[in-house]
Amino acid sequence: MRTLDYDDVPDQPWRNGGGTTRELHRDERWRLSIATIRAAGRFSAFPGVERTFTVARGTLVLTVAGTAHRLLPGDLLEFAGEDEVRAAPDGEVTAVNVMTTRPHRARVRVGVPGAAEAFVDLTTLQTFFAVAPGDVTAQGVVVEGIT
């Protein structure tokens, strides 16, 4: 198992100025990042990508393709990278974002991991890779596999 501390990953500002991203993993199949959303605005489009978005801290309304979703910590929402997405945070929001390049898919859930490709603790934002059953007992975002 390999760990990555949130504070060890540099912030990358968004093009629209409404937030930042800390990229934890990226390869040709998938990307894992943690975003901090500070202002209302539109998300960048990612054609050919499936997204799974999970709130870790804060509350926001995420409007995807015209449908508003009020998200609280631990809430997970899946949507296509082509969808028009607007965020309206209630203060600062931290969220975990899993993006997979089609035709690949990620099995993502919130809970305690068994065997997992990656896990992000929703309290500490510490990230674990190549998790074996019993390695981690906290609640968080579990990426169980990329197909």
TORZAVEX-619846 format. One record per atom (N, C-alpha, C): residue in three letters; x negated, y, z. Coordinates in steps of 0.1 Angstrom, whole numbers, plus 5000, padded with zeros to 4 digits. Layout:
<rs>
ALAXYZ;...
</rs>
This chain:
<rs>
MET499149885000;MET500050005000;MET499150125000;ARG499550224992;ARG498850354991;ARG499750464996;THR499250565004;THR500050675009;THR499650805003;LEU500550895002;LEU500251034997;LEU501051125006;ASP500251225012;ASP500851325021;ASP501351435013;TYR502551485016;TYR503251595009;TYR502251715008;ASP501651755019;ASP500851875020;ASP499551865011;ASP499151745007;ASP497951724999;ASP498251744984;VAL499451764980;VAL499851774966;VAL500151924964;PRO499551984954;PRO499752124951;PRO501152154945;ASP501652274949;ASP502852324943;ASP502652374929;GLN503552344920;GLN503552394906;GLN504852474904;PRO504652604902;PRO505852694900;PRO506652654888;TRP508052674889;TRP508952644878;TRP508852764869;ARG509152734856;ARG509152844846;ARG510152954849;ASN511252914855;ASN512353014857;ASN512153084871;GLY511053054878;GLY510753124891;GLY511653084902;GLY512552994901;GLY513552954911;GLY513052844921;GLY511852794919;GLY511352684928;GLY510052634924;THR509652534930;THR508352464928;THR508452314927;THR507452244922;THR507452104921;THR506152054926;ARG506151944933;ARG504951874937;ARG505051734930;GLU504151714920;GLU504251584913;GLU503451484920;LEU504051374923;LEU503451264931;LEU502951144922;HIS503651124911;HIS503251014902;HIS503851054888;ARG502951014877;ARG503451034864;ARG502650934855;ASP503450854847;ASP502850774837;ASP503850774825;GLU503650694815;GLU504450694803;GLU505850644805;ARG506150574817;ARG507450524819;ARG508250614829;TRP507650674839;TRP508350744850;TRP507550844857;ARG508250934863;ARG507651044871;ARG508451054884;LEU507651084895;LEU508151104908;LEU507651244913;SER508651324918;SER508251454923;SER509151504934;ILE508651604941;ILE509451664952;ILE509551814948;ALA510851864947;ALA511052004943;ALA511552084955;THR511152204955;THR511652304965;THR512452404957;ILE513752414959;ILE514652504952;ILE514952624961;ARG514552744956;ARG514752864965;ARG515752964959;ALA516152944947;ALA517053044940;ALA517952964931;ALA519153024929;ALA520152964919;ALA519552974905;GLY519852874897;GLY519452884883;GLY519552754876;ARG519152754863;ARG519252644854;ARG518052554856;PHE518252424855;PHE517152324854;PHE516652324840;SER515352284839;SER514852264825;SER515452134820;ALA515652134806;ALA516152014800;ALA514951914797;PHE515251784799;PHE514251684796;PHE514951574787;PRO515051604774;PRO515651514764;PRO514951374765;GLY515751264764;GLY515151134764;GLY514751084778;VAL515251154788;VAL514851114802;VAL516151094810;GLU516150994819;GLU517150974829;GLU516651024842;ARG517451104850;ARG517051164862;ARG517851114874;THR517251094885;THR517851054898;THR517351164908;PHE518251234913;PHE518051354922;PHE518551324936;THR517751344946;THR518151314960;THR517751434969;VAL518751484976;VAL518451594985;VAL517751534998;ALA516651605001;ALA515951565014;ALA516251665025;ARG516351785022;ARG516551895032;ARG517452005025;GLY518452055033;GLY519252165028;GLY520452115021;THR521252205016;THR522552175009;THR522552254996;LEU523052194985;LEU523252274973;LEU524352214965;VAL524852304956;VAL525852264946;VAL525052244933;LEU525052124928;LEU524452094915;LEU525552074905;THR525552154895;THR526552144884;THR525952084872;VAL526451964869;VAL525951884858;VAL526951864847;ALA526651914835;ALA527551904824;ALA528951964828;GLY529052074835;GLY530252134839;GLY530952084851;THR530451974858;THR531051914870;THR530151954882;ALA530752014892;ALA530052054904;ALA529951944914;HIS528851924920;HIS528651824930;HIS527951894942;ARG528651884954;ARG528051944966;ARG527151824972;LEU525851854974;LEU524951754978;LEU524351794992;LEU524351695001;LEU523751705014;LEU522551615015;PRO521751635026;PRO520551545027;PRO520951395026;GLY520251325018;GLY520551175016;GLY521451155004;ASP522051254999;ASP522951234987;ASP522151214974;LEU522551124966;LEU521851094953;LEU522751114942;LEU522251174931;LEU522951194919;LEU522151164907;GLU522751084897;GLU522051044885;GLU522651124873;PHE521751164864;PHE522251244852;PHE521251234841;ALA521651264829;ALA520751264817;ALA519951394817;GLY518751374812;GLY517851494811;GLY518351594801;GLU519251554792;GLU519751654782;GLU520951734788;ASP521551684799;ASP522651754805;ASP522251904809;GLU523251994808;GLU522952124813;GLU523252114828;VAL522252164836;VAL522252144850;VAL521952284857;ARG522752324866;ARG522552454873;ARG522652414888;ALA521652474896;ALA521552454910;ALA521952584917;ALA522752574928;ALA523052684937;ALA522752634951;PRO521552664955;PRO521152624969;PRO521752714980;ASP522052654991;ASP522452725003;ASP521252745011;GLY520352845008;GLY519052855015;GLY518052765007;GLU516952745013;GLU515952655006;GLU516352505007;VAL516152444996;VAL516452294994;VAL515252224990;THR515052104996;THR513952014991;THR514651884986;ALA514151844974;ALA514751724968;ALA513751634961;VAL514051504961;VAL513151404954;VAL513751384941;ASN512951384930;ASN513351364917;ASN512651244910;VAL513351144906;VAL512751034898;VAL513251054884;MET512351054874;MET512651064860;MET512050954853;THR512850884845;THR512350774836;THR512650804822;THR511650774814;THR511650794799;THR512450674793;ARG513550704786;ARG514250594779;ARG513350524769;PRO513550394768;PRO514550304773;PRO514350254787;HIS513350304794;HIS513150254808;HIS514150304818;ARG514350234829;ARG515350264839;ARG514650244853;ALA515050324862;ALA514550314876;ALA515750264884;ARG515550174893;ARG516450134903;ARG516150214916;VAL516950314919;VAL516750414929;VAL517950404939;ARG517550404952;ARG518650414962;ARG518050484974;VAL518950514984;VAL518550574997;VAL518750465007;GLY517650445015;GLY517750345026;GLY516350305030;VAL516250185037;VAL514950135041;VAL514450045030;PRO513150055027;PRO512649975016;PRO512349835020;GLY512549745010;GLY511849605011;GLY510649625002;ALA510549534992;ALA509449554982;ALA509849674973;ALA508949764971;ALA509349884963;ALA508049934956;GLU508349994944;GLU507350054936;GLU506850184943;ALA507850254949;ALA507550384956;ALA508650404967;PHE508250484977;PHE509250524987;PHE508850664992;VAL509850754993;VAL509650884999;VAL510450895012;ASP509750915023;ASP510450935036;ASP511151065036;LEU512451065038;LEU513251195037;LEU512951285049;THR512351245059;THR512051335071;THR510651395069;THR509651315066;THR508251365065;THR507851405051;LEU508551355041;LEU508251365027;LEU506951295023;GLN506451205032;GLN505251125029;GLN505751015019;THR504850985009;THR505150894999;THR504250775000;PHE504850654997;PHE504150524998;PHE504350464984;PHE503250394979;PHE503350324967;PHE502950174969;ALA503550084961;ALA503349944962;ALA503649894977;VAL504949924980;VAL505449894994;VAL505849744994;ALA505349675005;ALA505749535008;ALA506849535018;PRO507649435019;PRO508749425029;PRO508049445043;GLY508649525052;GLY508149555065;GLY507149665066;ASP506549715055;ASP505549815056;ASP506149945061;VAL507349975058;VAL507950105062;VAL509350075067;THR509750145078;THR511050125085;THR511850245085;ALA511450355079;ALA512150485078;ALA513250485067;GLN514150575068;GLN515050605057;GLN514450695046;GLY514750665034;GLY514250755024;GLY514650705010;VAL514050765000;VAL514350734986;VAL513450614982;VAL514150504978;VAL513450384974;VAL513550364959;VAL512350354953;VAL512250324939;VAL511850174938;GLU512850084936;GLU512649944937;GLU512049884924;GLY512049954913;GLY511449894901;GLY511749984889;ILE510849974880;ILE511050044867;ILE511149934856;THR512249934849;THR512349824838;THR512349894825;
</rs>
